[in-house]
Amino acid sequence: MTDLTPAARIAERFREVNGDHPMTAADDAYVTAQFVPLVTLCAALGRDADEVRRLMLAGLLPLPGYLRSDGAEMVPRDLFALADAAGGTDRLRAWFTGHWEDRARGDEEWAAYVSGRYVCLHAVTPANIHRKDELTAEITAGLAAAGAAPSPEWRVALHARVDALDALEPAFTAYDRLRFGGPTSRDTCVDAPRALFPQAPR
């Protein structure tokens, strides 16, 4: 591994985390619309791409969210936003995990964050992670308790939560369902509730 370039090591680590799944033309189009190549972002911000890759490999910044089929490392446009808010990559972990009272849970969320697999939010922040968790739990519990004929008030409350989650989450792509081994939270907590319990006409 020591003979590999930083880019090759990133690709290797990415596949260790996500498995080796093909990216289709539709996947590539989705990722290109939602993310930016690491080299492009670094060039725009005056950062050295290989140094950023080393920070990723050290677990100080998130791995790319996707590897496009041409090998481009696709990252969010705000890749450095949380590190900047924390005062630098060396302070990021403590700043990030400090948003959870349960230290073990904070460590779990940090591991998920630096894995690059937090592609389920338009903006990956501790506040948005908390809000997504709250909404998915509330929607799941609500669906389980819906009964045969839920009231109009129940439907209004459900759709308010679904709409709030919809605003936080991107659309996902078929590749995500392969690497996560099943449906996404959008499938189960946005699309399914809307199909099962359509909003009453106004």
C-alpha positions in Angstrom: 0.0 0.0 0.0 2.9 2.4 0.7 3.8 2.4 -3.0 0.4 3.5 -4.0 -0.3 7.2 -4.8 -2.7 9.0 -2.5 -5.4 8.8 -5.1 -5.0 5.1 -5.5 -5.1 4.6 -1.7 -8.3 6.6 -1.6 -9.8 4.4 -4.3 -8.7 1.3 -2.4 -10.1 2.6 1.0 -13.3 3.6 -0.7 -13.9 0.1 -2.0 -13.0 -1.4 1.4 -15.8 0.7 2.9 -18.5 0.5 0.2 -17.8 -2.7 -1.7 -17.0 -2.8 -5.4 -20.3 -1.9 -7.2 -20.6 -0.6 -10.8 -21.6 3.0 -11.4 -24.1 3.3 -14.2 -24.5 6.3 -16.5 -27.5 7.4 -14.4 -25.4 7.1 -11.3 -22.7 9.2 -12.8 -25.2 11.9 -13.9 -26.7 12.0 -10.4 -23.4 12.3 -8.7 -22.1 14.9 -11.1 -25.2 17.1 -10.4 -24.9 16.7 -6.6 -21.2 16.6 -5.9 -17.9 18.0 -7.3 -14.6 16.3 -8.1 -12.1 16.6 -5.3 -9.4 18.0 -7.6 -11.8 20.7 -8.9 -12.8 21.8 -5.4 -9.2 21.9 -4.2 -8.1 23.9 -7.3 -10.9 26.4 -6.6 -9.9 26.8 -3.0 -6.2 26.8 -3.4 -5.7 23.5 -1.6 -3.4 20.6 -2.4 -5.5 17.6 -3.4 -2.9 15.0 -2.2 -2.7 16.7 1.2 -6.5 16.5 1.4 -6.3 12.9 0.5 -3.8 12.2 3.2 -6.2 13.9 5.7 -8.9 11.6 4.5 -6.7 8.5 4.9 -5.8 9.6 8.4 -9.5 9.8 9.3 -9.4 13.6 9.7 -11.7 14.4 6.8 -14.5 12.4 5.2 -13.7 10.0 2.3 -15.3 10.9 -1.0 -19.0 10.1 -1.1 -18.7 8.4 -4.5 -16.1 7.3 -7.0 -17.5 8.2 -10.4 -17.0 5.6 -13.2 -14.1 7.6 -14.6 -12.4 7.4 -11.2 -13.1 11.0 -10.1 -13.4 11.3 -6.3 -16.7 13.1 -5.8 -17.1 15.2 -2.7 -19.6 17.7 -1.3 -19.0 21.3 -2.2 -18.9 22.1 1.5 -16.3 19.4 2.3 -14.3 21.7 4.5 -17.1 23.6 6.2 -17.2 21.6 9.4 -13.4 21.6 9.8 -13.5 25.4 9.3 -16.2 25.7 11.9 -14.2 23.6 14.3 -11.1 25.6 13.9 -9.2 23.0 11.8 -9.0 19.3 11.0 -7.1 18.6 14.2 -10.0 19.9 16.3 -12.8 18.6 14.1 -13.4 15.2 15.8 -13.8 16.8 19.3 -16.1 19.5 18.0 -18.2 17.0 16.0 -18.6 14.4 18.7 -19.4 17.1 21.3 -22.8 17.5 19.7 -23.9 14.2 21.3 -24.4 13.8 25.0 -23.7 10.0 24.6 -20.0 9.8 23.8 -20.3 6.4 22.3 -23.0 7.6 20.0 -20.9 10.6 19.0 -18.0 8.3 18.2 -20.4 6.2 16.0 -21.6 9.3 14.1 -18.0 10.4 13.7 -17.1 7.1 12.1 -20.0 7.3 9.8 -19.1 10.9 8.9 -15.5 10.2 8.0 -16.4 7.0 6.1 -18.0 9.3 3.4 -21.2 7.4 3.5 -23.2 10.3 4.9 -24.7 11.0 1.4 -28.2 11.1 2.9 -28.2 14.8 3.6 -27.8 17.8 1.5 -25.6 19.4 4.2 -23.9 17.0 6.6 -23.9 18.8 10.0 -24.5 17.5 13.5 -27.8 19.4 13.7 -29.1 17.9 10.4 -28.0 14.4 11.6 -30.0 14.9 14.8 -33.0 16.1 12.9 -32.9 13.3 10.3 -32.7 10.8 13.2 -35.7 12.4 14.9 -37.8 12.5 11.8 -37.1 9.0 10.6 -37.9 7.6 14.1 -41.1 9.6 14.3 -42.2 8.6 10.8 -41.4 4.9 11.4 -43.3 4.9 14.7 -46.2 6.7 13.1 -46.5 4.2 10.3 -46.4 1.3 12.7 -49.2 2.8 14.7 -51.3 4.0 11.8 -54.1 1.5 11.9 -56.5 0.7 9.1 -58.1 4.2 8.8 -55.8 7.0 10.2 -57.5 10.3 10.9 -57.0 13.4 8.8 -55.1 14.9 11.7 -52.7 11.9 11.7 -52.1 12.3 7.9 -51.3 16.0 8.3 -48.8 15.3 11.1 -47.2 12.5 9.0 -46.9 14.6 5.9 -45.4 17.5 7.9 -42.6 15.1 9.1 -42.2 13.6 5.6 -41.9 17.0 4.0 -39.3 18.1 6.6 -37.2 14.9 5.9 -37.7 15.4 2.1 -36.1 18.9 2.5 -33.0 17.4 4.2 -32.4 14.5 1.9 -31.2 14.2 -1.7 -32.8 11.8 -4.1 -30.2 9.0 -3.8 -29.2 6.8 -6.8 -29.3 3.1 -7.6 -25.7 2.7 -6.5 -26.6 3.7 -3.0 -29.1 0.9 -2.7 -26.3 -1.5 -3.7 -23.7 -0.3 -1.2 -26.2 0.1 1.6 -27.7 -3.3 0.8 -31.4 -2.3 0.5 -33.7 0.7 0.5 -32.7 4.1 1.6 -34.3 6.3 4.2 -36.0 8.2 1.4 -37.5 5.0 0.1 -38.9 4.0 3.5 -39.7 7.3 5.1 -40.5 9.7 2.2 -41.7 7.8 -0.9 -43.5 4.9 0.9 -45.5 7.1 3.3 -46.6 9.3 0.5 -47.7 6.3 -1.6 -49.4 4.6 1.3 -51.2 7.7 2.7 -51.7 10.3 0.0 -52.5 13.7 1.3 -56.2 14.5 1.1 -57.1 17.0 -1.6 -57.5 20.6 -0.4 
